[in-house]
Amino acid sequence: MSYQALARKWRPRRFSELVGQEHVVRALAHALDSGRLHHAFLFTGTRGVGKTTIARIFAKSLNCQHGPTSNPCGECGACVEIDAGRFVDLLEIDAASNTGIDNVRELIDNAQYAPTRGRYKVYLIDEVHMLSKSAFNALLKTLEEPPPHVKFLLATTDPQKLPVTVLSRCIKFNLKRLTAEQIVGQMRSILGAEGIAFDAEGIDVLARAADGSLRDGLSLLDQAIAHGGGALHAGEVHAMLGTVERAKVRVLLDLLAAGDGAGLMGEVERIASFAPDFAQVLDELAGLLHRIQLVQLVPDAADEGDAELGQLAGRLAPQDVQLWYQMAVTGRRDLPLAPTPRVGFEMSLLRMLAFAPAAAAAGSRAATVARPSAEAPMARPAAPATPASPVAPTPVAPRMETRAAEVPAPRAPAALPASWADLIDRAELRGPVGELARNSSLIAIEDRLVRLAIRPTHEHLADGPLVGTLEQRLGAALGREVKVKFERSGDGAESPAEQRARADGERQRAAAAAVHGDPVVQSLIDTFGARVIPDSVRPIDN
C-alpha cells in the first residue's frame, strides 16, 4: 500500500476530532441538532486551519442516513462516500481554476435538480474570492432564492474580495490560527499513534514553524521524519529548517552574562557554520529572555521544571533582561537593513555586550564598562516664560564599573554600612526586591539577624521568594548569612523611599519658587499676562 501523507491520513472526519475551532463547531452543531439550517455558509481563515475540512464534515452531517446530525455515523453509504471523495451530491469546485461565468452557469443549471443519493445537494466552493465579477453575479441569483435541497459552503482566505451582496447572504465563520500549543498536542498524538520516536524540542520547533497552520505543521512533520530516518530529533529538525538549537542560544546568553566577547564571537562563528536564519536565532534569544523574565517576576506563570532557566534568572538583573529583550527585537527588525544578516546579528549581540550588567561574572578576564550618567533637562516655565540666566549643568565624569572575577574571593565579614540606603546600594538590590528594601527602614543588625520595619501598606511585598532573595543579597553584602525579620512600622524612621519622596517634594517646591521668583518670569506675567504651568516645572537632577 502506498504511503499516505500525515495531513491526509489524520484529516478529521468528525467535529470532535477538530483542533482549535471550538466556536465554529459549537455553532454548527447547534444548527444541525435544532434543524435551523441556513442555505449558505462562508468559512474564512488562513491556510491550513480547517476550512474545507469543516465544510466536508458539515456536508457529511447533512447527508448522513441518521441525520441531519452533528455526529455523523461515518459508516452509512453517504458518510463513506464523502470520506472517499466520491459522493455524487457533494460538488467541490476550486474557484482558483474555475473562475469564469461558464463554470458557474453549469453549477446553477445543475442546482435545480434534486439530489441523486443524499438529502441535500451540497456545493463546496473553495477560494470563492477568485470568481470573476460576472461569475459572482450569476451565482447571486441562486444565493438569493436557493432550491430547498441545495446548500452552499464557501471557503476563502481573502473575504475582503467578496462582493457585499454575497457576504450579506451567508452565515460567516472566522476560523482562528492555531496556537503552537494546539499544534504540539496534535503532533504528539499522531506520533504516539504512529509509534515514531520524538523529542520535545523537535516538536516545538516544528509547531512554531507551522505559523498557525496545522496542515503546514503536519507537512513539515512528514519531511522531518523522512529527514531523520523514521524518527524526530531536534538536531535533524534544526538542520532541515536552518534553525539553531536552544542549547546554542543559551550558550550565547551565558557568554553575554559573563561579558566574554571573544567567546561570544567564537560561538557566532560556530552557529554561522550551520547557515542559520539569523532572524530566527534572535527570535529564539528573545523567547529565552521572555521565559527568564517570567521566572524572575511571575514565577507561577513560568516553567518550574527548567533548572537551567532558573540559574540564568538568578544571574541576570530583571532590568537587564528587559533591555536585552528590546535589543533582540529591535535587532531582528533592523536585520534587513544590515550589510549582511550575520553582521546585523553580531551587532545586536555586541550592543547587548556593551550594555552588559556590571555585576555579571567575567569569563577568562575582567571587563570594564563605562556608563556615563545623563543630565536631565533644566526646569523651564511654559513658553514665552524663559529665565534670564539659566545655570549650565556641571559635567559629570562617566562612572566606571568593573565586573567581578569569575572565581569569588573567600567571604569575609564586611564593615557595617553607613546607612540602610548605603547597604541597599552595596547589595545591588534592584527590581521587585529593591522595592521591598526601599520601602522598609532598618531597625538594627544583630549579628545574623536584620530587623526591618515596614508600613502596613507595603506588607504584601514581604512575602514569598522576595524575602529569600533579599536575605541572599544582604548576606553577600555583609559577608555572612543573615535572616530578615519584618516588623510593622509605626511613625518612626523613614524608609529610603519615603526619604526620597520627601526630598523630591522639597526640591520640586524649591524649583517652583525659583521659577516664580525669576525677574524675567515676573516681567512676562505682569506685561503679557503669562502664567507658569505647574506641571511643567521640574528640578534639575544632580
C-alpha positions in Angstrom: 0.0 0.0 0.0 1.3 3.4 -1.0 2.3 5.9 1.8 -0.3 8.4 2.7 0.8 11.8 3.9 0.1 12.5 7.6 -2.0 15.6 6.7 -4.4 13.4 4.7 -4.3 10.3 6.9 -5.1 12.3 10.0 -7.6 14.7 8.5 -10.5 15.0 11.0 -13.7 13.1 10.0 -15.9 14.3 12.9 -16.4 17.6 14.6 -15.0 16.1 17.8 -11.6 15.4 16.1 -11.1 19.1 15.0 -8.4 21.1 16.8 -8.8 24.7 17.8 -12.1 25.8 16.2 -14.5 25.1 19.0 -16.5 28.3 18.4 -17.3 27.2 14.8 -18.1 23.6 15.8 -20.4 24.7 18.6 -22.5 26.9 16.3 -22.7 24.3 13.5 -23.7 21.6 16.0 -26.5 23.7 17.4 -27.8 24.5 13.9 -27.7 20.8 12.9 -29.3 19.5 16.1 -32.0 22.2 16.1 -32.8 21.9 12.4 -32.2 25.7 11.9 -30.1 25.3 8.8 -29.2 28.3 6.6 -28.7 27.8 2.9 -25.2 29.4 2.6 -22.2 29.3 4.9 -18.9 31.1 4.5 -15.7 29.8 6.2 -12.8 32.2 6.3 -9.3 31.9 7.7 -5.6 31.5 6.7 -4.3 28.3 5.0 -4.4 25.0 6.8 -6.8 25.9 9.7 -9.6 23.6 8.6 -12.0 25.5 6.3 -12.6 22.7 3.7 -12.3 20.0 6.4 -15.1 21.6 8.4 -17.2 22.0 5.2 -16.8 18.3 4.3 -17.8 17.2 7.8 -20.8 19.5 7.6 -21.8 18.0 4.3 -21.5 14.6 5.9 -23.6 15.7 8.8 -26.3 17.0 6.4 -26.5 13.8 4.4 -25.8 11.1 7.0 -28.6 8.5 6.9 -29.1 9.1 10.6 -29.1 12.9 10.2 -29.1 15.7 9.8 -26.9 15.3 12.9 -23.8 16.9 14.5 -22.4 13.5 15.0 -22.4 11.6 11.6 -22.1 7.8 11.9 -19.2 7.5 9.4 -20.5 4.1 8.4 -23.5 4.7 6.1 -23.2 4.9 2.4 -23.2 8.7 2.3 -20.6 9.1 5.1 -18.3 6.5 3.5 -18.5 8.0 0.0 -18.0 11.6 1.3 -14.8 10.4 3.2 -13.6 8.7 0.0 -14.4 11.9 -2.1 -16.9 10.2 -4.5 -20.3 11.3 -3.2 -22.2 12.5 -6.2 -24.2 15.1 -4.3 -21.2 16.8 -2.9 -19.8 19.0 -5.7 -16.4 20.5 -4.8 -15.3 23.4 -7.0 -11.9 25.1 -7.0 -12.7 28.7 -7.8 -9.0 29.4 -8.4 -9.1 27.3 -11.6 -12.8 27.6 -12.4 -13.3 31.4 -12.3 -15.4 32.0 -15.4 -19.1 32.5 -16.0 -19.4 29.2 -17.9 -18.3 27.2 -14.9 -20.8 28.9 -12.6 -23.7 28.7 -15.2 -23.2 24.9 -15.3 -23.4 24.8 -11.5 -26.6 26.9 -11.4 -28.3 24.8 -14.1 -27.5 21.6 -12.1 -28.8 23.1 -8.8 -32.4 22.9 -9.8 -32.3 19.1 -9.9 -33.0 17.0 -6.8 -30.0 15.2 -5.1 -29.3 11.7 -6.5 -28.2 9.9 -3.3 -28.3 12.3 -0.4 -30.7 14.5 1.4 -29.1 17.7 0.2 -27.0 18.7 -2.8 -24.0 20.5 -1.4 -21.8 22.9 -3.3 -18.4 23.4 -1.7 -16.6 26.3 -3.5 -13.0 26.7 -2.3 -11.2 30.1 -2.7 -14.5 31.6 -3.7 -13.0 35.1 -3.8 -11.2 34.1 -7.1 -14.5 34.0 -9.1 -14.9 36.7 -11.7 -17.4 39.6 -11.3 -19.7 38.0 -13.9 -19.5 34.7 -12.2 -20.4 36.3 -8.8 -23.4 38.0 -10.5 -24.6 34.7 -11.9 -24.2 33.0 -8.5 -26.0 35.7 -6.7 -29.4 34.8 -8.1 -29.2 31.3 -6.8 -27.9 32.5 -3.4 -31.0 34.8 -3.2 -33.6 32.2 -4.0 -31.9 28.7 -3.5 -33.9 25.5 -4.0 -34.7 23.8 -0.6 -32.5 20.9 -1.4 -29.3 23.0 -2.0 -26.7 24.1 0.5 -23.7 26.4 -0.4 -20.5 26.0 1.6 -18.0 28.7 0.6 -14.4 28.9 1.8 -11.8 31.7 1.3 -8.6 33.1 2.6 -9.5 36.6 1.5 -13.1 37.5 2.4 -12.4 41.2 1.6 -12.6 40.4 -2.1 -16.1 39.0 -1.9 -18.9 41.3 -3.0 -21.0 42.7 -0.2 -24.1 41.2 -1.9 -22.7 37.7 -1.5 -21.4 38.3 2.1 -24.9 39.5 3.2 -26.5 36.2 2.1 -24.1 33.9 4.0 -23.6 33.0 7.6 -19.9 33.8 8.2 -17.5 31.8 10.4 -14.0 33.1 11.0 -11.6 30.3 11.7 -8.7 31.1 14.1 -5.0 30.4 13.5 -3.9 27.5 15.8 -1.6 28.2 18.7 1.7 26.4 18.9 0.5 24.5 21.9 -2.5 23.1 19.9 -0.3 22.1 17.1 2.2 20.5 19.5 -0.6 18.5 21.1 -1.9 17.1 17.8 1.6 16.2 16.7 2.3 14.3 19.9 -1.0 12.4 19.5 -0.1 11.5 15.9 3.5 10.5 16.6 2.3 8.3 19.5 -0.3 6.6 17.4 2.3 6.1 14.6 4.9 4.7 17.0 7.5 7.3 16.0 10.2 8.3 18.5 10.5 12.1 19.1 11.9 14.7 21.4 10.1 17.7 22.8 12.3 20.4 21.3 11.9 19.0 17.8 8.1 19.2 18.0 8.2 22.7 19.5 10.4 23.9 16.6 8.0 22.4 14.0 5.0 23.9 15.7 6.4 27.4 15.6 7.5 26.9 12.0 3.9 25.9 11.1 2.9 29.5 11.8 -0.7 28.7 12.9 -1.4 26.1 10.2 -1.9 22.5 11.3 -1.7 21.3 7.7 1.6 23.0 7.2 2.8 21.6 10.5 1.9 18.1 9.5 3.7 18.5 6.1 6.8 19.7 8.0 6.4 16.7 10.3 6.4 14.3 7.3 9.5 16.0 6.0 11.3 15.9 9.4 10.5 12.2 9.9 12.0 11.4 6.4 15.0 13.6 7.2 15.6 11.8 10.5 15.3 8.3 9.0 12.0 7.5 10.7 12.4 9.4 13.9 12.0 13.0 15.0 15.1 14.6 16.7 15.7 18.3 17.4 19.1 18.3 15.7 17.6 16.9 12.4 14.7 19.4 12.6 17.1 22.3 13.1 19.3 21.2 10.2 16.2 20.8 8.0 14.8 24.2 8.8 18.1 26.1 9.1 17.4 27.0 12.7 19.5 26.9 15.8 19.1 24.5 18.8 18.0 26.1 22.0 21.1 24.9 23.8 23.3 27.0 21.5 21.1 30.1 22.2 21.6 29.5 25.9 25.3 29.4 25.4 25.1 32.8 23.7 23.2 34.2 26.7 25.7 32.6 29.1 28.6 34.3 27.3 26.7 37.6 27.3 26.1 37.4 31.0 29.8 36.6 31.6 30.9 39.5 29.4 33.1 37.2 27.3 33.3 38.9 23.9 35.9 36.6 22.5 33.8 33.5 23.4 30.7 35.2 22.1 32.2 35.8 18.6 33.6 32.2 18.6 30.1 30.8 19.3 28.7 33.0 16.5 31.3 31.5 14.1 30.1 28.0 15.1 26.5 28.9 14.6 27.2 30.5 11.3 28.7 27.2 10.0 25.1 25.8 10.0 24.0 28.6 7.7 21.0 29.5 10.0 18.3 32.1 9.6 19.7 34.8 11.9 16.3 36.4 12.4 15.1 33.1 13.9 18.2 33.0 16.2 17.2 36.5 17.5 13.6 35.2 17.9 14.9 32.3 20.0 17.0 34.6 22.1 14.0 37.0 22.7 11.9 34.0 23.6 14.5 32.8 26.1 14.7 36.2 27.7 10.9 36.3 28.0 10.9 33.0 29.9 13.7 34.2 32.2 11.7 37.4 33.0 8.7 35.2 33.9 10.8 33.2 36.3 12.1 36.5 37.9 8.8 38.4 38.1 5.9 35.9 37.8 7.2 32.5 39.0 3.7 31.0 39.0 3.5 31.5 35.2 6.9 30.1 34.4 8.2 26.6 33.7 9.4 25.4 37.1 10.9 22.2 35.7 13.8 24.0 33.9 16.6 24.2 36.4 19.0 25.9 33.9 16.5 28.6 33.3 16.3 29.3 37.0 20.1 29.6 37.2 20.1 32.2 34.4 17.3 34.1 36.1 19.3 34.2 39.2 22.4 35.6 37.4 20.7 38.4 35.5 19.1 41.5 36.8 15.4 42.0 35.7 16.1 45.4 34.1 19.0 43.9 32.1 16.7 41.1 30.8 14.2 43.8 29.7 17.0 45.8 27.9 18.4 42.7 26.1 14.9 41.6 25.0 14.3 45.0 23.5 17.7 44.8 21.7 16.9 41.4 20.3 13.5 42.5 19.0 14.9 45.7 17.5 17.9 43.8 16.0 15.5 41.4 14.3 13.5 44.3 12.9 16.7 46.0 11.6 18.2 42.8 10.1 17.2 43.6 6.5 19.0 46.9 6.8 22.3 45.4 7.8 25.1 44.8 5.2 24.6 41.1 5.8 22.3 39.2 8.1 25.3 37.9 10.1 26.7 41.5 10.6 23.3 42.6 11.8 23.1 39.6 14.2 26.6 40.2 15.5 25.9 43.9 16.1 22.8 43.0 18.1 24.9 40.8 20.4 27.7 43.4 20.6 25.1 46.0 21.6 24.0 43.7 24.4 27.6 43.2 25.4 28.2 47.0 25.5 25.3 47.2 28.0 26.2 44.1 30.0 25.2 44.2 33.7 28.0 45.5 35.8 27.7 42.7 38.4 27.9 39.9 35.9 30.8 37.4 36.4 33.5 37.8 33.8 34.8 34.7 31.9 38.6 34.5 31.4 39.3 38.1 32.1 37.8 41.1 34.0 35.9 43.6 31.8 35.3 47.2 32.4 32.2 49.0 31.1 31.8 52.8 31.1 28.4 54.0 31.9 28.2 57.8 31.6 25.4 59.3 33.6 23.0 61.6 31.7 21.9 65.0 32.8 18.2 65.6 32.9 17.0 68.9 31.3 16.6 72.0 33.5 13.3 73.1 34.8 11.7 75.6 32.5 8.5 77.6 32.7 6.0 77.4 29.9 6.7 79.5 26.7 7.1 82.6 26.3 8.4 82.5 30.0 12.2 81.9 30.0 14.6 82.5 32.9 17.1 85.3 32.3 20.2 83.4 33.4 19.9 79.7 33.1 22.6 77.8 35.0 24.5 75.3 32.9 24.7 71.8 34.4 28.1 70.7 35.7 29.5 67.9 33.5 29.7 64.6 35.4 32.5 62.2 34.6 31.5 58.8 33.4 31.2 56.2 36.2 33.4 53.2 35.7 32.1 49.9 36.8 34.2 46.8 36.9 32.8 43.3 36.7 33.8 40.9 39.5 36.2 38.0 38.7 34.6 34.6 37.9 36.1 32.9 40.9 34.8 34.7 44.0 37.2 35.6 46.8 36.7 34.0 50.2 33.8 35.7 52.0 35.0 37.9 54.9 32.8 39.9 57.3 32.1 43.3 55.8 32.1 46.6 57.6 28.7 47.8 58.6 27.2 50.3 56.2 26.8 53.9 56.9 23.1 53.7 56.4 20.3 51.4 55.2 20.4 53.2 51.8 24.1 52.5 51.6 23.5 48.8 52.3 20.8 48.7 49.6 23.3 50.1 47.1 26.1 47.8 48.3 23.8 44.7 48.0 22.7 45.9 44.5 19.0 45.5 45.3 17.0 46.2 42.2 13.7 45.3 40.7 11.0 43.9 43.0 13.4 43.1 45.8 14.7 46.6 45.6 11.2 48.0 46.0 10.8 45.8 49.1 14.1 47.1 50.6 13.4 50.8 49.7 10.0 50.7 51.4 11.5 49.3 54.6 13.5 51.0 57.3 16.4 49.5 59.2 15.8 48.9 62.9 19.0 47.0 63.7 21.6 44.5 62.5 22.0 42.0 65.3 24.7 39.5 64.3 22.9 37.3 61.8 19.5 39.0 62.2 18.5 42.0 60.1 15.4 43.7 61.7 13.4 45.8 59.3 10.3 47.9 59.8 7.7 48.1 57.1 4.5 50.1 56.7 1.2 48.2 56.6 0.6 49.5 53.0 3.7 47.6 51.9 3.4 44.4 53.9 2.3 42.5 50.8 5.8 42.8 49.4 7.4 41.0 52.4 6.2 37.6 51.3 7.3 34.7 49.2 10.6 34.4 47.2 11.4 38.1 47.5 12.4 37.7 51.2 14.7 34.8 50.3 16.4 36.9 47.6 16.7 39.8 50.0 18.4 37.6 52.6 20.8 36.2 50.0 21.8 39.7 48.6 22.2 41.2 52.1 24.2 38.2 53.2 26.6 38.7 50.3 27.0 42.4 51.1 27.5 41.8 54.8 29.8 38.8 54.4 27.7 36.4 56.3 24.4 34.6 56.1 21.6 36.6 57.6 17.9 36.2 58.3 15.5 39.1 57.8 12.7 39.8 60.2 9.9 42.3 59.3 8.1 44.3 62.0 5.2 46.6 61.5 6.4 50.2 61.3 4.8 53.0 63.3 5.6 56.7 63.0 9.4 56.2 63.5 12.2 56.3 61.0 11.6 56.9 57.3 12.2 54.3 54.7 14.6 55.2 51.8 11.5 55.5 49.5 9.9 57.9 52.0 13.1 59.9 52.3 13.4 60.1 48.6 9.8 61.2 48.2 10.2 63.9 50.9 13.5 65.1 49.2 11.8 65.2 45.8 8.9 67.2 47.2 11.3 69.7 48.7 13.3 70.0 45.5 10.1 70.4 43.5 8.9 73.2 45.8 12.3 74.9 45.6 12.3 74.7 41.7 8.8 76.2 41.6 9.8 79.0 43.9 12.9 79.7 41.8 10.9 80.0 38.6 8.2 82.2 40.2 10.9 84.4 41.7 12.8 84.9 38.4 12.6 88.6 37.4 12.1 87.7 33.7 9.2 85.4 34.5 7.7 88.1 36.7 8.0 90.6 33.9 6.3 88.3 31.4 3.5 87.7 33.9 3.0 91.4 34.5 3.3 92.5 30.9 1.7 89.8 28.9 -0.5 88.0 31.5 1.6 84.9 31.1 1.3 82.1 33.6 3.5 79.2 34.7 2.1 75.8 34.1 2.8 74.0 37.4 3.3 70.5 35.9 6.0 71.9 33.5 8.4 72.8 36.3 11.0 70.1 37.1 14.0 70.3 39.4 17.4 69.8 37.9 18.7 66.3 38.8 22.1 66.1 40.4 
